[in-house]
Amino acid sequence: MAYNILVVDDSMSMRAIVKKVITMSGFDVGEIAEAGNGLEALAKLEDFWADVILTDIHMPEMDGIELLKKIKGNPMTEAMPVVMITTESRDEVVSGALAMGAAGYIKKPFRPEDIKALLVEILGGEENAGEDLSESDECDF
């Protein structure tokens, strides 16, 4: 089964890095869509089904926390797993996102295997699929 993924981050370079890491992970990816903030993500979800959403927390116009609230508050999207990828280190923000229904979080900088492990946990799939990322210890994004 191919998984559709929505990557939401106000940094175009971070979106490109996350897309590359997902591709390297060996997941059966159908399509990877992008949005620069929560408002763009909601608009994208009107005509794109995402099996998982990877979002930054701090973004202009609509941040990742507000996006999470909107997704979890809509019966059409409430079952979509949302993963926070963020520099946010305050426990109350991270635990608040988890309490609102976030499927998990990854702190920046991250290693490719961090994203791979979380996607395997959330979506299932073969943990050893694709390229071996264990050699990338020096590669933090």
N, C-alpha and C positions, 0 to 999 in steps of 0.2 A: 504494500500500500504506500503510495506516495503522499508525503505530508506537505501541506501548504503552510508557509511561515510568514508572518508579518513582523518586520523589524522596524521599530520606532525609536528614532534618536534624532536630535537636532543637528548632530555632526554627521555630515555626509561620509567622512572618512571612517567613523566608527561603524556606520551602517555597512560600509564596504568590508571592513574587517570581520564583522559578525557574519556577513554572508559568506565570506571566504572560509571562515572557521566551520560553519555549518556544512559547506560543500566538502571540506576536507574530512569531516567526521564520518562520511560514508553513509549517511542517512539517505533513504529513498525520498528525495525531495521533489515534489511536484513543481511548485513555484515559490519563489521568495519575493514578496512584495515589500515596499519600503514606504515609510511616512516620516516626515520631519517633526511632527508633534502629535499630540492627542487628537486635535481636531482633524488633521489630515488622516489619521488612523481610522477614526470613526467614518469619515467619508469613504475611505478605501474599503471598509468592511461592508458598505452598502452593496458592493458588487464583487467582493472577493471573500471566499470562505477561508479562514485561517484555522489550522489545527492547533496552532500555538502562536502566541504573541510574545515577542521579546521586546521590552520597552525600557528606556531610560526613565528615571524619575524626574530629573530637573530639565525641563524644556519650556520654551516660550509658548504663549497662547493657551495651551492646555498641557499640564504636566502629566507624568505617568500615574500618579495617585488618582487624579481626577479621571483619567482614561480608565483605570481599573474600576472605579466606582460606576462609570457609565456602562462598561462591558458587563459587570456583574449585576447591574440593575436592569438589564434588558433581557427578557426571556429568550430572545433569539440568539444572544451571544453569551449568556451567563455560564454556559458549560465550557467555553473556550479557556484553556489554561493560559495564564498570563505570568510571565517571568520577568522580574525586575532586574535589569543590568545597570548598575549604578555606582557612583563614587560615594554615595550616601553611606555614612558609617554610624549615624545615630540610631541606637537600638530601637527607640520609640517609633521612628519612621519605618524601619524595616519590619519590626514586629506588627506595626499598624497595617502595613501592606499585606502581610501574611494573614492577619486577622480579617481583612476585607476580602480575602479569597485568592490572593496571589499564590500561584503554584510553587513558587520558589524565587530565589534571588541569587545573583552573582555579583560580587563586588569587582569594580575596575581597580587596578588592572587585573585581567583574568588570563588564564591559560586556556588554550583550545580544548584541552581535555575536561576543563570545568564545564563548558557548555555542552560538550558531548555527553558527559555523565548525567547532567540534568535532563537533557532531551531524552536519553535512554530511560531515565526514571519516569518521566512524564508520559512519553509517547510509546514506550516499549521499543522493541527492535533489537537487533543483534548488537551486543556491546562491542564485539570485535570487528564489526563491519567497517569496510573502507580502510583508509590509511592509518598506520600506527602513529598516534600522536604522542606517544610516551617520550620520543626523542626531542620534543619541543619544550623542554623545561626552561630554556633560555628565552622562550618566545612569549612574553607577557604582553597583552594588549590592553 
